[in-house]
Amino acid sequence: MTPTSPHPGRWYHGVSRYQWLVLVVASLGWVFDAFEGQIYNITRGDMLPDLLEAANPGAAPAAIQSLTKIWGERLLGIFLIGGTLGGWIFSSLADQWGRKPVMALTILFYSVFSGITAFATELWQVGALRFLVAMGVGGEWAVGAALVAEVFPRHARERAGGIFHAASVGGVWLAAAAGLVVGTQWRYAYLVGILPALLVLWVRVSIREPDSWREAKEAKGDRMGSFRELLGDPRWRARALGGAMLAMVGLATFWGVAVAGQNLAEDLLRKLNAPAAEISNRAKIAFGFVQTTGGFLGQLAMGPLCAWYGRRRTFAAMHLAAFVMTLVVCWVPAYFASYGLLLCLLPVFGFFAQGIHSGYAVYFPELFPTHLRATGAGFCFNTGRILAAPVLIWVSAWMKATFSLPVAISMLGSLFLVGLVVLLFLPETKGQDLPE
């Protein structure tokens, strides 16, 4: 059973040292998870031209630039597909085998294959390795989210889930710092990705299986992690499909819209005739630190907001504000020709566009019973990846190659409004015990 407290007081009252330990370990796994995802975004401006020029000797710079944009989006799509497959497989295994062994396995997966990327010499190798890294990334989130939800008492669950997911910003900061340190020598940034493998040792010695999982394993052994039950039972199927659509909106807008904060900064700096040598680093700082700080605050705020106003109302408000801020950052700084104004607006944009993501760690585990919790949460988050992949591989790539960047990002930002429709079909879980 999920721990409860009859007199919670402040949200952290009654939280044990072990529960804090679980949050720290799960959050560190998600920090490095996010690092492995973002290191590509930070380094692709150097990596892709390097590999494309080697594969196309004598090609015109304009042709290389066009191919970089196209392959940049395609490799993001490949990452989302790999994350989906890994999320499906590892989340089901987490319900069948337990949270601890599968968390360790997913961390090893994304660490090892990220390190091997440093030795890639062709685009197909990068694509294959990013696919494998994504498998570990997709699986680790579902395990961590389920573990935190099951271990923490009900009165602290929203905040703990929000903190868990907000930790991903630490991974973005680490990736941005690595990108600045290595400069154009992108291979060294991927070697850093091997380090999270050391976290596996801590997972193995410090984490134990939640009591609720042990009880479910004894009572429902052959039903643990069953996709047949998840998608066959009308109640769980409706929640799984609705959650997947909600995640699709968040993931498609993150990779297609939110990370474009870096590209918007580059675009504006070029229009302002900034020194060419400074543009790349200044844009990395604008996204990796300035915008992402706002995203971190938004993710931290998501847990308390969900506790106060409910899951659906909070998600709706964040989606609507994210759409408005997308239009603002695309057009207002350019109209006033002010890079300083862009730096002021990017944290607000990040607060809403990136803040919604920690709500998934709060909401998705609450939608499913213990024997399907990791499977259901993983299905929602990672099916969202596969649904978002076509948006990036075809729609986003075509828009960014055809239209000006502000026009393309503005059109992609309308996806936030789709989230408002999806929320109409999902239940409110505020103040409820986890399903058993």
N, C-alpha and C positions, 0 to 999 in steps of 0.2 A: 504493500500500500504506500501511496505518497505520504511523506511526513506532513503532519498538520500541526497548527498551534492555535489553541483556543483564545489566547490573548496576545496577538502578534505585536502590538505596540509599533515601534519603528520596524521597518521591513526586515532589517538584519537581526533583530532580536530573536534569540532561539536558534540561530544558525550555528552549527557546530564547526569545530576546526576541520573535521574531515570533509564536511560539505564545502567549506571554503577551498580545501585542497583540491577537491574534484573540479570546482570552478576554475581554479588556476591551471590545472593540467589540461582540462578541455579547452580553455581559452588559448593556451600556448600552442596546442595543436592547430587551432583555427588561425592563430597569428601566422604560423609558418605555412599553413594552407593558403592563406591570402597572399603571402609573399610569393609562393610558387606561381599563383595565378597572375599577379601583377608584375612580376619581373619581366615577363614578355612584353606587357604594355609599355613599360619603362624603356626597354632596350630595343624594341622592334625598329625604331627609327634608325638605328645603327646596324642591327643584325640583318634585316631584310635587304637593304641596298647592297650590303657586303656580299651576301649569298647570291643575289640576283645579278650583280655585276660579274661575279665569277662564272655564273651559268650562262650569261649573255654578253660575252666579250665584244666590245665595240658598240654596244647599244647606246643610243642617245640618252642624255640625262633625263629628258622629259619622259622617255619610254620607261626608264627605271623608276621614276617617280610614280608614274601611273600604275605600274606593276606592284610597287610597294603598297599603294593604297588598296589595291584589289586583294593581294595576298595577305595583307594585314587583317582584313575583315574575314577572309576565308579561314585563316589559322585560328582566329577567335571562334569561328563556327565549329571547327574541328575540336577545339578545346571543350566547347559546350557539349558536343556529342560524346566525347570521352567521359566528361563529368556525369552525363546521364547514365551511361552504361555502368560506370563504377558505382554511382549512387544506388542504382537498382540492385546490383550484385552485393555490395558490401553492407547496405542497410538491411537487406534480408538476412545476410549472414550474422549481422549484429543481433538480430532477434533470435536466430537459431543457436549460435555459438556463444553469445555473450558480448557485452560492450567492450570489455578490456582487450581480448585478443584481436578483435577486428579494428579497434582504434590503433593498436600498435602496427598492424599490417598496413593500414591505409597510410600512416605516416611514413613507413619504410617505402611504400610505393612512390609517393610524390617526391621524396627526398632523393632516392637513387636515380630515378629517371630525369629529374631536373639536373642533377650533376652531370649525367651523360650528355645532356644537351650542349655542354661546353665544347664537346668534340665534334659536333655536327658540321658537315661541310656542304650539305645540299638541303634544299627546301623539304623534300619528302622525308628526310631524317628528322627535321624539326617538327614536321606535322605528326609523324609517328610518335615521337617522344612527348610532344605536348598532349597527345591523346592519352598516353599512359600516365603522365603526371595528373591529368584531369581525372582519371579514374580514381586515383587516391584522394584527390581534392574533393570529389563528389561524395565519396564514401565517408570521409572523416567528419564532414559537417553533420550528417544524419546521426552518427554515433554520438558525437559530442552533445548535440541538441537533446537527444533522448536521455542521455545520461544526466545532464543537468536538470532536466524537467523531473526526472524520477527521484533524484537525490534530495532536491530542495523542498522545503515545506511550501504549502500552497500560498501562504501570504508573501513569500519571497520569490516565487517562481518567475513572475514577470520581470522583476529587476535582474535576477540571475541570468535568465535567458537573454535579456537585452545586453547585459555586460558581456556574456559569452560571445555574442555576435559582434558587438562593438569592438572586441579585441582584434578583429580583422584589420582595423585601421592601423594597428601596430605593424602588421605585415606590409601594408601599403607604404608606411613610412620607411620601413627597413628596405623595401624594394627601391623606393625613391633615393634613399641614401646610398644604396649600392650602385644605382645608376649614376649618381653624381661622382662617386669615388672612382669607378672604373672608366668613366667617360665613354669613349668610343670602343674601348676594349670589352665588348659585351660578353665574351666568353667567361671572364672572371666572375661576373655576376651570377652565372649559373652554377659555378663551382661552390659558391656560398650556399646554394640550395641543398647541399649534402648535409649540412650541420643539423637540421631538424631530426635526423635519424637518431641522434643522441637522446632525444626526448622519449624514445621507445623504452629505454631502460627505466625511466621514471614511471612511465605508465605501468610497466610490468610489476614494479615493486610497491606502488602506492595506491593503486585503484583496485577495488573489489566490486563484484557484481551487485547491483541494487537488489534489495530484498524483493521488491515487486517483480523483478525479472525472474528471480529464483522461483518464486511462487507460481508465476505464469508458466515457467518451464515445466514444473511438476504437474500442473493441472492441464496444460494444453500443449504438450510436447510436440505432437505432429502438426499442430496448427501454427507454431511459431514462425513468423516471417512468411506467411503464406500469401502469395500474390493472388491465388485463386479466391481466398476469402476476402482479401482487401478489395478486389474488383468485382467479386461475385455478390457480396452483401450490399444491397442498395444503399444502406446508410453510410458505410465506409467508402463505397464507390463514389457517391456524390461529393463527399468531402475530399477525397483524393483528387478527383478531376477538377473541382473548384480550386483547391490549393495549388494544383499544377498550373492552372491558368493565371492565378495571382502571382506565382513565382515567375512565370513567363514574362509578365509585364515588367517585373522588377529586374530580371536578368537581361532582357532585351534592352531596356532603357539604360541599365548600368553600362553594359559593354558598348552600346550604340550611341548613348547620349552622355552619361555622366563622365566617362573617361575622356570624352571629347573636350572636356575643359582644358586639357593640355593642348589639343589641336586649336581650339579657339584662341588660346593665349599665343601660340605660334603665329596664327593667321593675323591677329591684331598687331603683334610686334613687327611683322614684315610690312604691314601697311603703314606703320609709324616709322619705318626705316631704321629700326634698331640694328645695331651691329650684328652681322650674321653669326659671328662667333659666340654671341651671348644668347641668341634666341633659344636654342635647345635647352640649355641649363635653366634659363629663366622660366620656360614653359614647364619643365619638370618640377620646379619648385612651386609654381602656381597650382598645378594639379596635385602633386605628391604631398605637399605640405599645407598650402593655404586652403585649397578646396577640401582636402581630406580632413583637415581639422574640423571644418564645419560638419562633414559627414560623421566624424567621430562623435561630436556633440549630439547630432541628430539620432545616432544609434543608441547612445546612452539615454537620451530622452524618451526613446520609443517604449521602453519597459514601463517607466512611471506613467506615461500617457495612456498606455494600454490598461494599466491598473486603475486609473482614474476615470477614463471615459469609455472603456471597452475597446475590444480589438477592431471591430468593424468601423466604428466612428473615427478612430485614430488613423487607421489605414486610409480611409476616404479623405480625410483632411490632408494627410501627407501627400497622397497622389495628386490632389487638385493643386496644392501649393507647388509641387514639383513641376507640374505642367506650366504654371504661370512663370516660375523662375527660369525654366528652360528658354522661354521667349525673351525674358529680360536679359539673360546673359548673352544670348545670341545677337541682340540688336542694340541694346542701350549703350554699352561701352563703345561699340563701333560708331554709333551715331555721334557720340561726344568725343570720339578719338582719344579715349582716356584708358590707358592700361591700368592706372591706379584705381579707377572705378571698377574695372573688371576684377581686380584683386579684392576689392571690398564686397563684390557681389558673389564671387565664387564660393565662399564659405556658406552663404545663405542657400545658394543652389545645392551645395553638397549636403546641407542639413536635411533637406527634404528628399532630394533624389537618391541619396545614399542612406539616409536615416531609416527609410522604410524596411531595409533588409534585416535589421535586428528583430523586427516584428515576426519574421518567419520562424526564428528560433523560439519565440514566445508562443506563437499561435499553432504551428503545425503539430508539435507533439501533443497538444491538448485535443486534437481532433480524433485521436485513435487510441484503442485499448493497448494495454501493455504488450500483449503478444504480437501486435502489429505496429507498435509505436515507431521504432526506427524505420521499418519498412514503409509505413505511411508517410512519415515526415520526409524520408529520403525520396519516395516517389513524387511527392509534391515538389520539392526543391529541384530534383534532378530531371523530372519530366519537364519542368519549366525550362531547363537548359535545352532539351531537345526541341521544344516548341520555339525557343528563342533562336536556335541555330539558323533556320532559314531566313529569319529577319536579318541576321548579320551576313550570311553567305551571299544572299541575293539582294534583298531590299536595301540594307544599309550600304553594302558595297556599291550597288548601282547608284543610289542617291548621292553618295559622297564623291563618286567619280563623275556624275552628271551635273549636279547643282553646286552652287557655292556652299561652303561649309555651314554658314548660318541658316540657309534655307533647308539643307538636308537635316540638320540637327533639330530644327523647329518641327519639321514634318515627323521625324521619328519621336519627338517628344509627345506627340498626340497619343502615343501608346499609354501614357499615364491615365488617360481618360477611360481606356478599356478596363483598367483596374476598378473603376467605380462601378461598372456594370457587373463585373465578376463578384464583387462583394455582396451584391443583392442576393446571391444564391448560397452564401456561406453562413453558418450559425455563429452566434455570439457565445463565447466560452468564459467570459469574465466571471470570477467568483465561483467557478465550478470545480469539483474534483476531477482528476484525470479519469477518463473512461477505463474500466477494468474488463 
